[in-house]
């Protein structure tokens, strides 16, 4: 319960196929991704569970993944 108060995973968890650059021999990997979906018009306030969701997204970004909030206008 204490961890759940501090960090929350996103609604959508995905692996994004991504071609490695020339120096990585051109192999393809799956990059971890995390998208927290919100209703159209939503604006981040940092209140309630938003702070925990933002902490999760920051963690995923820090370790090299793709992470963001989306109100439906996201294209991968």
N, C-alpha and C positions, 0 to 999 in steps of 0.2 A: 504493500500500500504506500509506503514512503517513497519508493522508487517511482511509482505511478504518479505521484504528486509532482515529481521533478522532471520527468521525461516521458514522452508519449510517442509511439511510432505513428506513422502516417496511415491514411486510408488505403493508399495504393503503394504496393511494393513491387518493384520491377527490375529486370535486368535488361540493359540497353546494349545491343550489339554495337561495337565500336572498333573500327580499324585502327590498329596500332601504327604509330608513325614509322617512317623509314628506318630509323635507328633501332626500332624494335622488331625488325625483320618482316614487317607487314602482316603479322598474324592478327586474328580477330579475337577479341575478348568480350565478356559480358560485364558491363559496368553496373554496379548496384545503384538503384535509384529509388527515391522516396518522394511521393507527392501527397501533400495534405490538401484535400479538396475542401473548398469553401463555396458558399452561395455567390452568385453574381452580385457585384456591388460591395462585397465584404471588404473591410479595411482593418488591418492589424491594430489591435489595441494593447496587446501584451497582458490582458486580464484573463482570469480563469485558466482554462486548459491551454490557451494559446501560448503561454510562456513555456510550458512543457513541450508543446509541439515544435516551437521554434528551437528549443534546445536539441531536440532530436534531429531536426533539419541541419543545424549547425554541426552536430557530430558527424553526420553522413558526409557533409561537404568537407569537413576537416580531414577525413580519411580518404578523400578522393572520389566520393560518389556524387551523384546528381541529386539534389534535394531542393524542394521549393513548396510554397503555398500556391494554389491555383484556384481561380474563380471560373475556370472553364475555358480560358483563352490560351491554354498551353498546347504547343505543338512539339512533338518529339521527333 
